[in-house]
Amino acid sequence: MMFNRLPPEATKTFSVGMWLALCTGMVAFMILLGGATRLTDSGLSIVDWRPLTGIFPPLNEADWINLYEKYKSTAEFQRQNFWMGPEDFKSIFWLEFLHRVMGRIIGVAFVFPFLWFLISRKLTGGLLLKCSLILALGCVQGYMGWYMVQSGLTERTDVSQYRLAAHLGLAMIIFMALLWLSLTTLWPGEKRKHQLSKVTQVFIVIVFTTTIAGAFVAGIDAGLAYNTFPLMDDRYLPEGWLQMEPVWRNFFENTATVQFIHRHLGMFVVIFAIFLWVRAWQKNLTGRAKCAANLVAIIAFMQMGLGITTLLTEVPLIFGLMHQAGALCVISLSVWMLYELTTERCKYSKLAKL
């Protein structure tokens, strides 16, 4: 067996790494599920937060009627979905219900193994502190989700784009933290410095910022306007793009400005990815780091193409989800590239060959 040939420390690290990798994948799925919830306007279908009993779906017709009546009291139903009957309501309820249950499943999948590894003393080398911080962020994220939903249960017909961006941003931070810990535990190694590591860090920040800008686009349905490319209704600067007062509001609440920022950040991501790729070749990168640089450039191009397609087709669900998945791919590859640039994998493990 491969594990028998590894030092005890490596075997411990590997088991923790597999757990963290599983959690990383679950969080990625959760992010996409949240995107589907937003794209289908399902997020306000459940108007209360029941941390424990919320894992149970409606069990009879009386339960369904009770939930439907609660939803009818929301501004979203009264102004936008007043046409919905009980059966129509079920179609948006199940997606939001699945999103909330998935959050609880992730919590269980993280907490119980965390306690087991803690008792088994496998959380060594700073892993205890790092995993504890991720657990704390997960708790905050659970509250942030409900805090976001609350903003749509007033006079609004959608949740606040500010809270939506915060919710997505925190999810992305948790995802990146889990991915980084997965890499460092599955493929441990010695720290090193590479000239491209700081450039890669900047690129990750730009991709993250572009993703958050996309949350503002989704939050105010800015993707349903200016469905042309490269110009916005035959103009480079859309009309009225700075009409709100004070000016800063335009960057978060003005449909024209928010979409303008997101589409240009997306193009900048591609330009920066090309720059990163060129620098990687100039520095004669080899092996996995070179592969990561190639993939970052390719997927960034594909992501821009998906973004344009999503815009031109007025944000159908399939393209919207593919675009969000593309953002996850770009940031995942960027994190992987940063890891390869800053870590010399240990030679004793067969995993170092992967």
N, C-alpha and C positions, 0 to 999 in steps of 0.2 A: 504493500500500500504506500502511496505517495506520502501520506501524513507521517508514517513511521520513520521516514528518512529526514524529516525536518526536526530542528531543535524544538524543545517544548514551547519556547516563546513564540516561535513561528506558528505552531499548531494552535495555540491560544488566539493569536492574532487573526488567523484564518477563520476560525469559527465566529469570532466577533465580526469580521469583515463580511461574511456571508449574511449575517443578520442585518448589518447596516445596508448591504446591497439590496436585500429584499425590501427594506423600508424605503430606500431610494426609489425603487420601482413603483412602490405603492403610492408614494407622494407624487410621482410623475403622473400616474393614472388619476390621482385625485385632482391635480391641476387641470387635466384635460376634462374631467367630469365637471369641474367648476366652470370651465369654459362653455361646455354644452348647456349647463344650467343657465348661464347668462345669455347665450345666443337664443335660447328658446323661451326666455322670460319666465323661467320656472322658479326662480329664487324666492319669490314672495308667496308661494302657494301654501307654505306652512307658517302660520303667523305667531307661533309660540315656540319656546325653547324648553325642551324637557330632556336634560342630559341623560337621565336613566331610562325613563319610560318611553323616550322617543325612539328607541330601537324597535318598538313594536308597530307594525302597520295597522291600518284600520281592519278590524276583524269582522265587522258586520255592517249592514246598511246604515244603521243608526250612527255608527262612527263616521262613515263617509258623509252623511248629511250634516253632522256636527262640524266637520272640517270644512265642508263646502260653505256653510253659513258663516263661519269665521272669515273665510276668504272673501265672501261677498261684502264684508264690511270695509275692505281695503280700497284705497283710491285707485289702485291698479284695476281692480274689477269694475268699479263704478264708472271709470272714464275710458278704459281700454278693453277690458275683457268681459263687458256686460253681456255679451252674446253667449258666454260659456254656460252650458248646463253641467250637471253633475258628472256626466261621462267625459265631457271635454276637460273638466277640472282634473280628473284622474290622470290624464296624459301629462300634465305639468307637475302634478303632485309626486308621481313616482320618481322622476328625475331628481327633484330636490330631496326626496326621502333617501334615495340611494346615495346622494352626495353627503348627507349628514351621517348616515350609517357608515359610510366608508371612512369618514373622519374618526368615528369611534373604533372601527376595526384597526386603523393605523395606530391609534392610541394603545390598544391592547397589544398589538404586534410589537410595539416599542417598549412598553412599560414592563411586561412580564419577563421577556428575555433580558432586559436591562437589570432587573432585580436578580435574575439567575446569575448573570455574569458578574454582578456585584458581589453576590454571596460566594461565587466560585473564584473570586479574585482574578478574573481575567481582564478587567478594565484597568490595565496598567499603562504606564508611560503617558499620562495625561488624558487617557481615554475617558476616565471617570468624569473629569471636569467637563470635557467637550460633549460627552453624551448627556450630562446633566443640563448643560446649556441648551442643547437641542430639545430636550424634554420640556424645559421651561418655555422655549419658543413655541413648542407645540401647544402648550396650555394657553399661551397668549393668543395663538392662532385660532383656537376654538372659540375663545371669547370674541376675537375680532370678527369671526364669521357672523355671530349673532349681532354684534354691534353694527355690522354692515346691513344686515337684514332689517334691523330696527329703523334705519334711515329711510327705508321704503314703505314703512307702515304708518306714515303720517299723511301729508297732503301730496306726496310725490307718487309717481307711477313707476319709478325705478329706484334702485338703491343709489346712494351718493357715490359719484365717481371717485371722490377722494377716498372713501372707505373701501371701495372696490379695488383701487390701486394699492392701498395699504395691505389689503387681504392678499392680493396676488403677490405683491412684493415680499411679504413675509413668507409666503409659500415658496417662492423662488429661493429665498435665503436659506430656508430649511432644506430644500432640495439640494442646493449647492454644498451646504455643510455636510449633509449625509453622503453625497457623492465623493467629496474630498476625503472624508473619513473612510469610506469604502475603499478608495484607492490606496490610502496610506496603510490600511490594515491588511488588505488582500495582497498587496505588493509592497511590503515595507522596504526601506532603503535608507541610505545616507543622504543627508541634505547637501545640496550643491547650489551654486549660483550660475546662472546663464544670462548672457546679455539680453536675450529676448524675453526673459521672465517678466520684467517690468512692463514691456510693451504688451505682453499677453494679458497682464493684470488690467491695463488700461482698456484693452479690447473687451474684457469681461464686463467692466463697468459700463462701457458703451452699449453692449448687448442688453445688459440688465436695464439700463435707462430706456432703451428702445422698447423693451417689453412693458415697462411701466407706462410709457406713453401709449402703448397699445391698449392698456387697461382703461385709460381715459377715453380713447376712441370708442371702446365698447361701452363704457359707462354712459356716454351721451349719444350713442348710436351715430357717431360721426361717420362711420363707414357706409351709411345709407345715403350720404350726400356726396356731391362732387365725384361721381363715378366715372371719371375720365382719367387718362394718364398719357403723357406726363403732366399736362396742364390741368388746372382745376377750373372747369367751365371756361376754357379758352383763355385763362389768365394764369400767369406764374404765381402772383400773389392774389389769392381770392379776395373778392370784394367784401368789405366789412370785416376783415380779419383782425382789426384792432379797434373795433367799435365799442367794446364794453369799457366801462369805467368802474374801478381803476383798471389800468392797463393789464396788470398781472392776471386778472380774471380770464382774459382771452386765452391764455395758455393752458387753461384747465376747463373752461366752460364754453368757449366759442367753438362751434363745430368746425368752421373753416380753419381756425388757427390750430386746433388740436390735431386735425387730420394732416395739415401742412407739416407740423412738427414731426409726426410719426412717420410719414412717408419719406421725409428728408433724413431723419435719423436712420431709417432702414437702408437708404442708399449709402449713407456714411458707413454703416456697418460693412457693406460689401466693399467699399473702397478701402476701409481699414483692413479687412480680411485679405484683400489682394496685397496690400502693403506688408502685412504679416507674412504672407506666403513668400513674397519676394525676399524679405529679410531672412526667412528661414533658409532659402536656397543660397543666399549670399554667405550665410554663416555655416554652410555645409552641414546642416542638420542631417542626421541619419536615423535609421530605425523608427521607433514608435513616435518620436517627436516630429520627424519629417512627415510621417503618415498622418498625424493629427493636424499638422499645418495644411496639408493637401485637402483633408476632409473639411476643415473649417472653411476654406475658400469655396469648395464645391457646394456645401450645404448652405452657406450664406447666399450664394447665387440662387439656389433653388428656393430659399426662403423669400428672397425678394420677388421671384417669379410668382410664388404662391400669394404673396401680399397683393401684387398687382392683379392677379386673377380674382382674388377675393373681392377686391374693390370693384373691378369691372363687372362682376356678376352680382353685385349688391349683397354680398355677405351671405351666401347659402351656408347652411350648417356644416356640410362636409368640408368646404374650403376654409371656413372659419376655424374648424378644429384642426385641419391639416396645418394651417398657418401657426396656430398655437403650438402644435407639436414640433413644427420647424424651429420655433424659438427655443424650445427645450433642447432640441438636437444641437443647435449652434452653441448654446451656453454649456451643454454637457461636453462637447468636443473641446471647447475652449478651456474648461476646467481640466480635462484630461491632458491637453497640451501643456498647461501650466505645471501640472504634476510631473510630466516627463522632463520638463526643463529644470525642475528644482529638486529632483530626486534621482539618485543612482540606485537602482534596484539591487537588492541583496543577491548574491550569486548562489547562495546555498539552496534556494528554493526553485523547483521546477516551474513555479508560477512566474519567475523572472523571465522565462522564455516566451511568455504569452504577450 
